[in-house]
């Protein structure tokens, strides 16, 4: 069974970027000349995904507006002789068609596992990709395609991994690596959330890309049932993966490429700067500004 479906959880309020995200969804902040969520959608479409579910909350209508076709605007731009702008607007609307984007309101307890479970109930008993909308990967082969390739080899859940410095372990989920294979593929038996450097079980970080299988969804169901019994804590996808990997096959795939997080001010500025430096028009201007 090939992977054709993906989920983008986009219901968060972007608290680490306030007040910038007070009125603008963090997913719509620009990186280069595109909102950050468009980078994720483009990556999925380029990797052959044909069904994308974006899980949203109140105040996220700008996301729908961005990917919605706008024939009136296109016609006006063409009438004004602005064909390049018209083509760009049309292309974004075409992304929504190619990815067959649908939107789902988030319901349930707090935590990043909840939107995955919400979407899974509509997507059926199939493996699916989960990508966060505040990650940007620059890679010759899209991160999503690398994850799909790893799943095709293993037929098991897969986590996107990147090498990390030991001092950074407190920021990430860190996999327990059981066995390594060629091309960055490794068998994992667990995932330790934000360990101290001396307690980190490996030198890799889980960085926001997953192939989720029905077994992971079953673990999320258990978490939600427990939450409704006790009404404490949050439902995390990493907890479900950790529980599953303890007695089932699960894998990590080291992603070949550059990863940019946009979820906090420093990393967002880094992503912006890196994107601008790589732009054929803006890069030389920035380099000149730095050297002046």
N, C-alpha and C positions, 0 to 999 in steps of 0.2 A: 504494500500500500504506500503510494507516494504521498508526500505532504503537499497539500494544496491550500490549507487553511492556516490563518494566523490571527493572533489577538494582540492588540495594542492597548494596554491599560492606560487610560488618560483621564482618570477621575480625580487625581490629586490636586491640592490647592497650590502647590509650589511655594510652601511656606519659607523655604530657604532663600527664595529670591524676592520676597516681599521687600518694599512695596511695589516692585516692578510688576509682580503678578496679581496685584489687587484687582485690576480690571482686565488684564490680558492673560489668557491661559498660558502657562509656561510652555506648552507644546507649540504655541504660535510665535514664540520669540524667534527672531531671525538668527540663523547661522549662515553667513554668506548672504546670498540673495534668495534664500528659501527659509520658511519656518522650519523649526527643528523636526516636527513630526513628518514633514514632507520628505526629509532625508530617509526616515524609516520606511515610509510607504514606497518610495522609489526602490529602496533596497529589496523589499518584499516582492514587488512586481518584477524586478530584474531577476529574481530567483525563482520565478514561475508560480508564485502564490496567486491564486485566483479568487480567494474569499478572505477578506480582511474585516474583522470585527473590531471597532474602536469602542471601548467601554468608557463612557463619559459620565459627568455629573452636571449639576446645575451650573450655568455660566460658561459652558463650553461650546456655545452655538457657533463661535467663530471658526471652529474646526470644520463643522459641516459646511459653513459658508465658503470656506477656502476651496474645498474639493468639489463643491456643487458647480455644474456647468452654468455659464452666464452668457447665453447667446446675445442678449441685448448689449452687454459691454463689448463683446467681440465685434458685433456689427458696428457699434459706434467707433471703435478703434480703427476698423478697416475703412470706414467712411472718412476718418480724419487722416488717412494715409499712414497709420501707425501699425503696419502689418506685423512687425517683429513683436510688439506688445500683444497684439491680438493672438498671434501664434502661441505665445507663452501662456496666456490665459486659457486658451483652448487645451493646451497640453496638460495643465493641472486638472482640468475637468476630465480629460481622458484617463488620467491616473485613477480617478474614482471609478470609472467604468471598467478599466482593465483589472483593478483589484477588487471589483465588486464590493466596494466599501459599504458596510452597514454599521449602524450605531445602536448601542445598547446602554441603557441607564444602569448604573451600579446600584445593587441592593445587597444588604447584609452587613456583617461586622467589618470593622476597620482591618486593614492589612492588604498587602499586595496579592495575596492568594484569592481574595474575594472576586475581583474582576475576572480572573482566569476561570474560576468556577462558574460565574454568571454566564460567560461566553460558552463554556463547554456544554452547558445544557442545551444550547441552540445548535451546536456544531456536530453533535453525534459522536459515535464511538470511533474516533479517528485520532491519530497523532496530530499535533498542531504546534506551530511556532508561537512563542511568546517573546515579544521584543518591547522594551520600554521606549517611550517616545522622547526621552531626554538623552539618549546615547547616539553618538554619530561615529560610525566606523568608516575609515577610508582604507579601502582594500582593493587589490586587483580582482579578487574573487569576493563577492559580497559575503559578509558575515553570515547572513541567512543561508546562502548557498553552502557555505562550509559546514553549517550545522545540519543541513539536509543531507549532505554527503556523508557525514558521520552517522546519522541515523540510518541511512541506506546500508551502511556496513554492519551496524550493530542491532538494528530493530529494537532499540532501547532508548530511554530518556537520555538527552545530551545537554550538557551545560557549556556555555561559552566561557572559556578561560583565557586569562592573560597572565604573563609573568608579573610578579610584584616584588617590591623591596620588602624585607621582613618588617621594617618599621611601619609599613602601611597596612598590616594585617588587621588592625582594629577598625578598618573602614569597610571590610568585605566579608563575604562568605568564603571560607577557605576549604577546598576539598581534601578529603582523606584519599590519597592516591594508592591504589592496590597494585596496579600494573600499568606499564607504559608500552605503547606501540609506535609504529611509524607515523610520521606526519602529524605529531602533536596529539594523537588520540590516546586517552588513558582511561582505565577502569577505575571507578571511584566507589567507595563503600560508605561515604557519609559526607556531610558538609557542616563545618563548624562556623557559626556566625560570629564575626568580629572578635577573633581570639587575640590575646596578647601575643606579641612577637615570639616569646619563648614557648607559647603553647600552640602556635600555628602548625598544623599537620603537614603542610607542603608550602612551596613557594609560588603558588598560583592563586589567583583571585577569580571568583565567579563574577562576571561583568555584564549581566543583563541581557542574556539571550539564552533561550531554552527550547528544546523540543520536549513537549509534554505529552505523555501517553495516558491511556485510561487508568493505569495503576496510580499515577500521580493524582489524577482527579479523585480517585477513591480515597486517597489520603487526605485531600482537601475536604472532602465530604465529612470525614471523621472529625477533622479539626472544627468545622463549622457546627457539627452536632454537639461537640464538647463545649464550644463557645456559648451556644444557646442554653446549655445546662448550667454554666457558671457565670456567663456574662463578664468575663475578664480577659484581658490580653487582646491580641490581634491574630489574624490568620495570615501566615506567611507561606509563600511558595517554597522558600528554602527549607522550612520545617517539613513540608510534605515530601520534598525530594530527599531530605536526610532520612526520614522514616522509611521511605521506599527503598533507598539504596542499601539499608542495613541488611536486607534479605533478598534483594532482587538486583539484576544487572542494571547498572547505570554508568554513564560515561561522561567524560569531559573532553572538549575539543579546544586546544589552544588555537586562538584565532590569529591568522596571519594578516597583519595590517595595523593601522593606528587607531586607537580608541580615544574619543573625546567625550567626556561627561559634561552635560550642561546644567546639572541640577543645583549648582551653587555658584555664587558670583565669580569666584576665582577661576573655576573650571569653565564656566560659560565664557568669560573673557578670553581664556586660552583658546577655546574652540573657535571663537570669532576671529581672533588674530591669526590662527593657523589657517583658517579657511580663506581669509583675505590675502595672506601671503601666497597661497597657491593659485589665486585668481590671476589670469594673464593681464588684466587691466589694473586691478587694485594692488597687486603684489609689488610692482615697482614703485608705486607711490608710497606705500608703507615703508619699504626699505629706505627710500630717500628720506622720509620723515625721521626714521630711527637714526640715520647717519648725520643728519643736520645738527 
